[in-house]
Amino acid sequence: MIIDAHAHLWFHVDTTVNGQPIRPIPTNRSRSLFFGEERQMLPPFMTDGQNTAERFLSNMDYAQVSAAVITQEFIDGLQNDYLQTVSQEYPERFFVFGMPEWRQPDYYQGALSLIAKGFRGIKIPAARLPEHFLEEDEFRKVLWLMEGNDIILGIELMDGDAQTGMMEELIADFPRLKVVIGHFGMVTRPGWMSQIRLARHKNVFVESGGITWLFNDEFYPFPSAIRAIKEAADEVGWEKLMWGSDYPRTITAITYRMSYDFVTKSRELTDHEKQLFLCDNARQFFGFGNLVELPYIKNMSE
């Protein structure tokens, strides 16, 4: 069985990041105006701009992915209301991160509200915030609240080691806080291993969401991604790494199954390593219970 530790859902995207609009293009709803450029945000058959749970479940069932972790990002717009509904409707299939509006001064109250609504994880795209945001007293208050309520922190850091020193301090000050580092430390950027090394701490894990995007120039079957995964495992252990797809943006280039089967088909990894990376670590970290077993369904073309 397989668990996807990094995916996105949204019902509608219409937001602004750093003063730049991100919204669907009316004449082609699978594309978006993205920081002033036209981008293929969704696979071209998703013509209504909606990246829904039901569509993802169809992809998951087809690819035999039992469960997924739904994260958030500023470029999606805040999706808390929709994701709360998703979590209530499909509790066995999805772990959902809430996200306060970190760019507003009352974000502590936002985090408090999300926890009261039942979110078990809080996400912060720290790479899109001021470099020293993590040192704010208000942010430390949020972490204190999260640690006391057993809430998982999902975080994506600036490239390299720009924020890893600050994270080391926070991890030391909040030793019971569970933390997951996103995008495999931005593995193709200089200094990425400094983020991976954060997982030497007991409650810190790393997920590989977007790794196929980061190695897109090389393309399938992503041999350099396999080497990077092995290098990270040598550094922190296989028990600290989790697979993530970064669905749906990555499946504009490859299929959803391709986003993980470069791992399952690799001859450089053992079956035990694959099992930890693709399922067991995420199952334990996010607390998934009974996972749905999905049979292989033969294609019409086979």
C-alpha angles and dihedrals in degrees: 000000000000134000123197108216097191126040138131135226130183138166095205135356120212112139146127126234121187089347093305121117123236112190141131119277105239095219093053112022095190089064128068140202098245118185090328096314132097109246135179097241095169137025107279095249091064091085100164096061092241120133097189135179092243092056091047092048089054089054091044094050092048092048093042095242108154101196142359141205113229114211131181138228134185090245089063093052118234108308100178097124093049094043093050087058091047091051091051094048098044107025094154094051104042140047106194130205119212120210128205119210095267091183091066123076094237095061092126090064088047091055091046090053093049092051090049088054091057104261109153095195136044121204128207122185091206091173089070095049131074111292095246096043089110090065095059116119089225091057091051088053088056091051091049089053092048095048091051092051098042092246118162119234116219113193140174114199133205115270118287121347099329092118104015094096090055090047091051089057093048093048089052093048094047103037095165094051112109111224132187119194113214136220092023089279090302087291099200093054124089114268096020093140091067088069093046090053090063085076089071083085114090099243099037122098134173129223127199101222109157097014091130089051091050090051094037093120089062093041131189130018085026100210092178090055089055090050091049092050090051091047091052091048090052087054102045107006133260090267090072101053130085134185120241130175105200087223131216103023093052092055091065084079104028138013121268092249090052089058089073109015091077081072098045092048096046116115091199094072129065123234089249092053091049091049092053094045098044101039126345100063094049091043091056097039098048096034100239112177126196108003121212114247111226121198123219110260115207118237122238087238094058 
